[in-house]
Amino acid sequence: MNGFKKKAKNKSPFSSSTLSKWDRKYVWHPFTQMKEWEEETPLIIERGDGIYLYDIHGNKYLDGSSSIWVNLHGHRHRALDTAIQEQLGKIAHSTLLGAASPPSILLAKELVNISPKGLTRVFYSDDGATAVEVALKMAIQYWQQQSPPQKKKKAFVRLDAAYHGDTMGSMSVGGTARFHERFRPLLFSTIALDAPYCYRCPLALRFPSCRTACLDPLEDVLSRRHEQIAGVVIEPMVQAVAGMITQPPGYLSRVRTLCSQYNVLLIADEVATGFGRTGTMFACNHERVTPDLLCVAKGLTGGYLPLAATLTTERIYEAFLGEPEKTFFHGHSYTGNALGCAAALANLEIFKKEKTLARVRKQSMLLQALLKPLAELPIVGDVRHCGMMAGIELVKDKETREPFPLSERMGHKIATECRRHGLLIRPIGDIVVLVPPLAATERQLRKMSSILTKACRVACRTIPL
Ligand SMILES: *Cc1c(COP(=O)(O)O)cnc(C)c1O
């Protein structure tokens, strides 16, 4: 467990104030109101070590968001650093169009090995959004290439509040109103179903007596319209961006059963949940589910480089064999990038060497125990958790579950307080989100939870009662 290199000493030749000025002058940050950003001094991360990040002033922070859910084994892990350096000594990138490369071959084999049984083929891309685009296009073309062709099967079913990325196709199957609504006229239409948001159950029922009645509409729509439906797109076990909405037991396997029953493809977006994040290699493993298409990205390279993959079954792959027109005409310039694949191979190697999954299961129980007391606070409505993903939903009124007004920015206030004490987290509205790297030790998890708890307590004192 001592895979971390000693501190890098090479300092930036530019002063922190210069960098700070240039950032605000030249860089447009994602998901960021730049007017606010320009008014503040940006946090500039210069280096990382294990689960710590260091800014240009040398301040040290716990990486409580795993650098937005990508980092698994910590920063500057020796095995990952070495794998990338060794690959760099051979070649950084060569195309998969008309040529193959050792890292992309070996990684595909490894991915097939570790993924749910029945997934046999790997199609590479660069990001979560593109992995989803690939799955959607494969699904549509798959139905077109059946004999006889099933061209009517082109609709997708999706969940409310789903997030699958920011490109047009992935937004179409998304349901994050704030991000997607203004583009709705440009997006293809989908069949949206309620999310299994138990804390705010759309049916006002309770699990388990509800017997997951929120799935009845899925059965209903599949039985009536399966001839027009290409696939069901789902984030298995946890709808992450939606606010760490965890699905009740049996939900995912029921979705699988219904998809099979009505001959509709199941597309599992494991961009956030894949690679141990939920305590199993893939979230689908929790319910022994094999999707028809599996999308992975974020953790694939251990959080080092952008790389994504869409895995699928032999049945789907074979539908693309034959005449030239049957080709899957899709690809990106950096598809199967060698550095990314080398990092991903090293990532999977670490899982074995460091017995990552076993430790995540242990740490996940600890995390749950550590966060549980938060539920007692007057501003905490719900504490949700699956593996190393946790969401703490803040409410103005615990009884009625009334949220705070957006203008109150409670999530943001708590994150700011955490940062003052050395913990970086990124809230989603009023859901405080903690996603520690899988490598977090017991001590580090205790530290994170103690900073977070104190920040929530401070927030309790500042609210007008
Ligand atoms: C982050 C995320 C995506 C998008 O991935 P990018 O790499 O940011 O394009 C898609 N699906 C889920 C579930 C995600 O969490």
The ligand as an SDF file (V2000), in Angstrom:
LIG
                    3D

 15 15  0  0  0  0  0  0  0  0999 V2000
  -19.8180   11.7810  -15.6990 C   0  0  0  0  0  0  0  0  0  0  0  0
  -20.8660   10.9320  -16.3020 C   0  0  0  0  0  0  0  0  0  0  0  0
  -21.0450   10.8660  -17.6850 C   0  0  0  0  0  0  0  0  0  0  0  0
  -20.2740   11.7400  -18.6360 C   0  0  0  0  0  0  0  0  0  0  0  0
  -18.9320   11.4140  -18.6570 O   0  0  0  0  0  0  0  0  0  0  0  0
  -17.8700   12.4580  -19.2910 P   0  0  0  0  0  0  0  0  0  0  0  0
  -16.5950   11.7230  -19.2580 O   0  0  0  0  0  0  0  0  0  0  0  0
  -17.9150   13.6520  -18.3810 O   0  0  0  0  0  0  0  0  0  0  0  0
  -18.3620   12.7710  -20.6460 O   0  0  0  0  0  0  0  0  0  0  0  0
  -21.9680    9.9880  -18.1880 C   0  0  0  0  0  0  0  0  0  0  0  0
  -22.6970    9.1990  -17.3680 N   0  0  0  0  0  0  0  0  0  0  0  0
  -22.5580    9.2440  -16.0310 C   0  0  0  0  0  0  0  0  0  0  0  0
  -23.3700    8.3270  -15.2040 C   0  0  0  0  0  0  0  0  0  0  0  0
  -21.6560   10.1060  -15.4460 C   0  0  0  0  0  0  0  0  0  0  0  0
  -21.5320   10.1770  -14.1170 O   0  0  0  0  0  0  0  0  0  0  0  0
  1  2  1  0
  2  3  1  0
  2 14  2  0
  3  4  1  0
  3 10  2  0
  4  5  1  0
  5  6  1  0
  6  7  2  0
  6  8  1  0
  6  9  1  0
 10 11  1  0
 11 12  2  0
 12 13  1  0
 12 14  1  0
 14 15  1  0
M  END
$$$$
